[in-house]
Amino acid sequence: MKKLVLKLFVGFIVIPAALVGTLYYLNENGFFNIQKVQVVLENPTPGQEQFLKPNVDALENVLLKYKGVSLWGIKLRSVSKEVQKQEWIENLQISRAWPTTLAIRVKPYEVKFLYMGKGGKLTPIIKDGQFLDPIEAKQAPDVAILDGDAFGKKQELRKKAIDVIEQIPAQGSFSRKTISEVRYDNKEGFWMTLIKTGTQVKIGEDQVALKAARVSRVVDYLETKQFDARVIDADLSKKVLVRLRKDP
C-alpha cells in the first residue's frame, strides 16, 4: 500500500512539478523566444501573386516586433487583432509552432476587379464591391478594369459587375482571362473588351452564362475564318450579332 501511495505521489506531484520547473527555467532563459514569424497564404487565387507579395512582406514587417518575445507567454488574441487590421485579409488562424515559431495562416480576399480612378490610380475591388486601398500598376493582379465614373460612385453597381463576371467561365475563348475592361450603360447593360482583339462584347445583365457560351463559340468561329470583329452583340434573345471592322 505504501509503495502504491509513493508511486502515485511521484506520478502526480513530483514529475509534473519537475516538468513545470523545467519549462519555467527554459522559458526564463529564452528557449521559447520567437525566432521566426511564418506567414502562409491559404488558397491564393492564381494571377494575384504580384498583389499579395507586397502585402505579405508588409505584414511580416509589422510582426517583426514579436521576435524575441516568449512564445509561451504571447497573447494570440492581441496578435490576431493586429493582423485583422490588414484589409486584404478575409480570415486568419494563428498558432504556436514550438519551440520558436509564430505561425499565421491567412486567407486573402480575391480581387475581382480593378477600378481606375482619376490620375490613373488603380483600386482593387473585392466581394460585395468593396474598395481596398489604391495600388501601384506593378502590383496590379490579373483582373479586368472597371471603366466609368459610375463604378467609383456606386458600390451596388460594382457588386452587380462582380455577379456578372462570375457567371463567365474562368477559362476559354470568352472568359474572365480574355477580358480587359468592363463598362456599363444604363440602357444596354454591361459591355466588355477582349484583350487580344479589342472587340467590344455586349453582354447585358441577364442570362450571362448562356450568352458567354454563345460568344465563346462565335470567337472560335471568327478566329477560324480570320475575321476581325468590331462588335459582338450577345444581348439578343436567341442569336449573336457580329459587326466586322469593315462594316459601317
Stockholm file with secondary structure:
# STOCKHOLM 1.0

chainA/1-248         MKKLVLKLFVGFIVIPAALVGTLYYLNENGFFNIQKVQVVLENPTPGQEQFLKPNVDALENVLLKYKGVSLWGIKLRSVSKEVQKQEWIENLQISRAWPTTLAIRVKPYEVKFLYMGKGGKLTPIIKDGQFLDPIEAKQAPDVAILDGDAFGKKQELRKKAIDVIEQIPAQGSFSRKTISEVRYDNKEGFWMTLIKTGTQVKIGEDQVALKAARVSRVVDYLETKQFDARVIDADLSKKVLVRLRKDP
#=GR chainA/1-248 SS CHHHHHHHHIIIIIHHHHHHHHHHHHHHTTTTBCCEEEEEESSCCTTCHHHHHHHHHHHHHHGGGGTTSBTTTCCHHHHHHHHTTCTTEEEEEEEEETTTEEEEEEEECCCCEEEECGGGCEEEECGGGCBCCCBCGGGCCSCCEECSHHHHHCHHHHHHHHHHHTTSCSSSSSSGGGEEEEEEETTTEEEEEETTTCCEEEEESSSHHHHHHHHHHHHHHHHHHTCCEEEEECCSSSCCEEEETTCC
#=GC SS_cons         CHHHHHHHHIIIIIHHHHHHHHHHHHHHTTTTBCCEEEEEESSCCTTCHHHHHHHHHHHHHHGGGGTTSBTTTCCHHHHHHHHTTCTTEEEEEEEEETTTEEEEEEEECCCCEEEECGGGCEEEECGGGCBCCCBCGGGCCSCCEECSHHHHHCHHHHHHHHHHHTTSCSSSSSSGGGEEEEEEETTTEEEEEETTTCCEEEEESSSHHHHHHHHHHHHHHHHHHTCCEEEEECCSSSCCEEEETTCC
//
